[in-house]
Amino acid sequence: MSLIPATILTGFLGSGKTTLLKRVLTEAHGQKIAIVENEFGEENIDNDILVADTNENIIQMSNGCICCTIRDDLRVTLTDLAQKKRKGELDFERVIIETTGLADPGPVAQTFFMDDEVAEQYLLDAIITLVDAKHAAQQLNDRQEARRQVGFADQIFVSKADLVSAEELDALTHRLKHMNPRAALRPVHFGEVALKEVLDLRGFNLNAKLDIDPDFLQADDHDHGHHDHEHEHGEHCNHPSHQHGGHGHHHHHDDDVKSFVYRADRPFDPAKLEDFLGAIVQVYGPRMLRYKGVLAMQGTERKVIFQGVHQLMGSDLGPQWAEGEPRVSKMVFIGIDLPRDILVQGLDQSLV
C-alpha cells in the first residue's frame, strides 16, 4: 500500500489557518482529506460546518494539543487513522495536521521519522506556515514560537497583506527571507490558495535542488564573491529596513532564528564530514530547525543530498554531476542562534 501523504499546517492565532482549511475542505478538488486538529484554541473549526459541508473525517484529539508534550497522541491518532483506512472503515487519501498557534512543528515533523509505525504508513510532505501580515512584526518580536514556525516552513503564506502598506509588506518579506531563505513565500487573500500550492510540495524529499531565495544568494555573492563561504546578508545589507529611521526599528538581524548559506568549491571528506555533522547535531540539534545540502563528496561521481530537522539527519545519493557542471557544495542552515563560526570552521576542516 502506498504511503499516505501528510501536511503540517502551522501559524500563529488569527493567521488564517482555519480559513485556509475550510477552503481546502470545501473546494471541489475531489480529494479525500482527513484533518487532524487540536480541539481548543481561539479559532477552533466549528464541527457542524465541517461535517455538513464535506465528507471528511474529523479526528479531534481529546487532550487538545499536538505539540511536544503529548507527541504520543499524534502517533496514536495517525496509526489509528491508517488502520481504519486499511480496513476500509475510513476513506481518505491524505492527512493535514493543524497545530495550535503556539506549537513548535519540530516534534510533530520528527514523529514521521522517529516512529517506525508512522514512518511505514505516512510520508511527510511539507510544513506550511501562515503569517498574519498585520500582526506579524509584533508576533515575531515577542514570540519565539512564531519565529520557529517561520524557520521550519517549506512554504510561507502571508495573509492579510492587503491590510498593510507596501513598505510594511516589503519589510516583513525581507525579514522572513532572512529567517528562512529556502521557503517559497507568497501573499494570500482570505485563505484563497489553490490546492496545488498546499499539497505535494515535497519539502522533505531528498531531491538535488536546494531551493534558496535567489535574491538572498545574490546579495551574498555581491559582498563576498571572493569568499569560500558566504556571510549572512544582514551584516552588510543596505535594504531600507536595515537603516535607522524609516523602518529601522525592524532590526531584522536581531531575530534569533536566522539562516546562513555555506558553499565550498573543494569536495568533502565523507568520514570527516559525518563526524563533524554528527557532533554538531548532538550539541546544537534542538536549536537547528531545518538544514539541507547538496554536496560534492570525494569518492563518488554523484551528488550527495542531506537534510535534517533538529537532531534527525538523513542523506542519499542524488544524480550524477553533469559534465562541465561546477562541483560546488551548498548548504543552508536555519536555526536559533546557531554558532556560525563553529559551523563554518568545522565544515572547512571537513573538506578534502
C-alpha positions in Angstrom: 0.0 0.0 0.0 1.4 3.4 -0.9 2.3 5.9 1.8 -0.3 8.4 2.9 1.0 12.0 2.3 0.8 14.3 5.4 1.0 18.1 5.5 1.6 20.1 8.7 -0.2 23.4 8.8 1.1 25.9 11.4 0.8 29.6 12.1 0.0 32.0 14.8 -3.5 32.6 16.2 -5.5 34.6 13.7 -3.2 33.9 10.8 -6.0 32.2 8.8 -5.3 28.5 9.2 -8.9 27.9 9.7 -9.9 29.9 6.7 -7.4 28.0 4.6 -8.6 24.7 6.0 -12.2 25.4 5.3 -11.3 26.3 1.8 -9.3 23.1 1.3 -12.3 21.1 2.7 -15.0 22.8 0.6 -13.1 23.3 -2.7 -14.3 20.8 -5.2 -11.0 19.1 -5.7 -12.2 15.5 -5.5 -9.6 14.6 -2.9 -10.5 12.9 0.4 -8.6 14.5 3.2 -8.5 13.7 6.9 -7.9 16.6 9.1 -6.2 16.1 12.5 -6.7 19.2 14.6 -6.4 20.2 18.2 -9.8 20.8 19.7 -9.4 24.0 21.5 -7.8 27.3 20.7 -9.5 30.6 19.8 -10.2 29.6 16.3 -11.5 26.1 16.6 -13.3 25.0 13.5 -17.0 24.6 14.1 -17.5 20.8 13.7 -21.0 21.3 12.3 -19.7 23.3 9.4 -17.1 20.8 8.5 -19.3 17.7 8.8 -22.1 19.4 7.0 -20.0 20.7 4.1 -17.8 17.8 3.4 -17.3 14.1 3.7 -14.1 14.4 5.6 -13.4 12.5 8.8 -12.5 14.9 11.6 -10.4 13.5 14.3 -10.5 15.7 17.3 -7.7 15.0 19.8 -9.0 14.7 23.3 -6.3 16.5 25.2 -6.0 19.4 22.9 -2.6 19.9 21.8 -0.3 18.1 19.4 2.9 19.9 20.2 5.8 18.4 22.0 4.5 17.3 25.4 1.9 14.9 24.0 3.5 13.8 20.8 2.3 10.2 21.5 -1.2 11.5 21.0 -0.4 12.3 17.4 1.3 9.0 16.9 -1.7 7.1 18.2 -4.1 9.1 16.1 -2.1 8.7 12.9 -1.7 4.9 13.5 -5.4 4.6 14.2 -6.3 6.5 11.1 -4.1 4.4 8.9 -5.5 1.2 10.4 -9.1 2.3 9.7 -8.1 3.2 6.2 -6.6 -0.3 5.6 -9.8 -1.9 7.0 -11.9 0.2 4.7 -13.7 1.9 7.6 -12.4 5.4 6.6 -11.8 6.6 3.1 -9.1 9.3 2.8 -6.1 9.9 0.6 -4.1 12.3 2.7 -3.8 14.0 6.1 -3.5 17.6 7.1 -2.4 18.2 10.7 -3.3 21.6 12.1 -1.1 22.5 15.0 -2.1 25.0 17.7 -1.0 28.6 17.2 1.7 28.1 19.8 3.0 24.8 18.7 6.5 24.0 17.6 6.2 22.0 14.4 9.5 20.3 15.1 8.4 17.4 17.2 5.3 16.9 15.0 7.7 16.5 12.0 10.0 14.3 13.9 7.2 11.9 14.7 7.2 11.0 10.9 10.8 9.9 11.1 11.3 8.6 14.6 8.3 6.4 14.9 8.5 3.2 12.8 4.8 2.6 12.7 4.1 6.1 11.5 7.1 6.1 9.1 5.9 2.9 7.5 2.5 4.4 6.7 3.0 8.1 6.1 5.2 10.3 4.0 5.7 13.8 5.5 5.2 16.2 2.6 5.8 19.7 3.9 5.3 22.2 6.7 3.2 25.2 5.7 3.3 28.3 7.9 0.7 31.1 7.7 1.9 34.5 8.8 -0.5 37.4 9.5 0.9 40.5 7.8 -0.9 42.9 10.1 0.4 41.4 13.4 3.5 39.6 12.2 6.1 42.2 13.2 4.8 42.2 16.8 4.4 38.4 17.0 7.8 37.8 15.6 9.4 40.3 18.0 7.6 38.9 21.1 7.2 35.2 20.5 9.9 32.7 19.7 7.2 30.1 18.7 6.3 32.4 15.8 9.9 32.7 14.7 10.4 29.0 14.9 7.3 28.3 12.8 8.9 30.5 10.1 12.2 28.7 10.4 10.6 25.3 9.9 8.5 26.2 6.9 8.7 24.8 3.4 6.1 27.2 2.2 5.1 30.5 3.8 1.7 32.1 3.1 1.4 35.8 4.2 -2.3 36.5 5.0 -3.9 39.9 5.4 -1.3 41.5 3.2 -4.0 43.9 1.9 -4.2 45.4 5.4 -0.7 46.7 5.5 1.3 49.2 3.4 3.6 48.1 0.6 6.6 49.2 2.7 5.5 47.2 5.7 4.9 44.1 3.5 8.3 44.6 1.9 10.0 44.9 5.3 8.2 41.7 6.5 9.1 39.8 3.4 12.7 40.8 3.8 12.7 39.7 7.4 11.1 36.3 6.7 13.6 35.7 4.0 16.4 36.3 6.5 15.0 33.7 8.8 14.2 31.2 6.1 15.5 31.7 2.6 14.5 28.2 1.5 10.7 28.5 1.9 8.7 29.7 -1.0 6.8 32.8 0.2 3.7 34.4 -1.2 0.8 36.6 0.0 -2.7 35.1 0.0 -6.0 36.7 0.2 -8.6 35.4 2.7 -7.2 32.0 2.6 -7.6 31.7 -1.2 -4.9 29.3 -2.1 -5.1 26.8 -4.9 -4.8 23.3 -3.5 -1.8 22.5 -5.6 0.1 25.1 -3.6 -0.7 23.3 -0.4 -0.3 19.7 -1.3 2.6 17.6 -2.7 5.2 20.3 -2.2 7.8 17.7 -1.4 9.6 19.8 1.2 11.2 16.7 2.8 12.2 15.0 -0.4 15.8 14.3 -0.7 16.0 16.0 -4.1 19.0 17.6 -5.7 17.5 21.0 -5.8 18.4 23.3 -2.9 15.8 26.0 -3.1 17.1 29.2 -1.7 15.6 32.6 -2.5 17.9 33.8 -5.4 18.0 37.4 -4.0 19.4 36.1 -0.8 22.2 34.5 -2.7 22.9 37.4 -4.9 23.1 39.8 -2.0 25.7 37.4 -0.5 27.7 36.9 -3.7 27.8 40.6 -4.3 29.6 41.1 -1.0 31.6 38.0 -0.8 32.4 36.9 -4.3 35.9 36.0 -3.4 34.9 34.1 -0.3 34.8 30.4 0.1 31.6 30.7 2.2 29.0 33.4 2.4 28.0 35.5 5.3 24.6 36.4 6.5 23.3 39.0 4.3 22.3 41.4 7.0 25.7 42.4 8.3 26.3 44.4 5.1 22.8 44.8 3.9 21.6 48.2 2.7 18.0 47.3 2.4 15.9 50.3 3.7 14.6 48.4 6.7 18.1 48.0 8.0 18.8 51.7 8.1 18.0 53.7 11.2 14.9 55.8 10.8 12.3 54.7 8.4 11.6 51.0 9.2 14.9 50.7 11.1 13.1 49.6 14.2 12.6 46.2 12.5 16.2 45.2 13.3 15.9 42.0 11.3 19.3 40.8 12.1 18.4 40.7 15.8 16.0 37.8 15.2 17.2 34.7 17.0 16.0 32.5 14.1 18.5 33.0 11.3 19.8 31.3 8.3 23.1 31.1 6.5 24.4 29.5 3.4 27.7 27.7 3.2 29.5 27.0 -0.1 32.7 25.2 -0.9 34.5 24.5 -4.2 36.5 21.6 -2.8 34.9 18.2 -2.2 34.2 17.0 1.3 35.9 14.1 3.0 33.0 11.8 3.8 34.3 10.5 7.1 35.3 13.9 8.4 32.0 15.5 7.4 30.0 12.7 9.0 31.9 13.0 12.3 31.5 16.8 12.3 27.8 16.9 11.5 27.2 14.1 14.0 28.9 16.0 16.7 27.1 19.3 15.8 23.6 17.8 15.9 24.3 16.2 19.3 25.1 19.6 20.7 23.0 22.1 18.7 20.3 19.8 17.4 17.5 21.4 19.5 18.4 24.8 18.0 18.7 23.5 14.4 15.3 23.8 12.8 15.9 22.8 9.2 19.1 22.2 7.2 19.8 20.9 3.8 22.7 20.5 1.5 23.7 19.3 -2.0 27.3 18.2 -1.6 30.3 17.1 -3.7 32.0 14.2 -1.9 35.3 12.6 -2.5 34.9 9.1 -3.9 31.5 9.5 -5.8 30.5 10.9 -9.1 27.0 11.6 -7.7 25.7 14.5 -5.7 25.1 13.7 -2.1 21.9 15.2 -0.6 21.4 15.5 3.1 18.8 17.2 5.2 17.6 17.3 8.7 15.2 18.5 11.4 16.7 19.1 14.8 18.9 16.0 15.7 17.5 13.9 12.9 19.6 13.8 9.7 19.3 11.7 6.6 21.3 11.5 3.4 21.1 9.9 0.0 22.9 9.7 -3.3 21.4 12.0 -5.9 22.0 12.3 -9.7 25.4 12.3 -11.3 27.2 15.7 -11.6 26.7 16.8 -15.2 29.7 17.1 -17.4 31.2 20.5 -17.0 29.0 21.3 -14.0 31.0 23.0 -11.3 31.1 20.7 -8.3 30.1 23.2 -5.7 28.7 22.1 -2.3 25.9 24.2 -1.0 24.2 24.0 2.4 21.6 26.1 4.1 21.2 26.1 7.9 18.2 27.6 9.7 18.2 27.7 13.4 18.2 29.6 16.7 21.4 31.5 17.5 23.5 28.9 15.7 27.2 29.2 16.2 28.1 30.3 12.8 31.8 30.4 13.3 32.0 26.9 14.7 29.9 25.5 11.8 31.9 27.3 9.1 35.2 26.3 10.7 34.1 22.6 11.1 32.8 22.4 7.6 36.0 24.0 6.2 38.0 21.4 8.1 35.9 18.6 6.7 36.9 19.5 3.1 39.5 17.3 1.3 
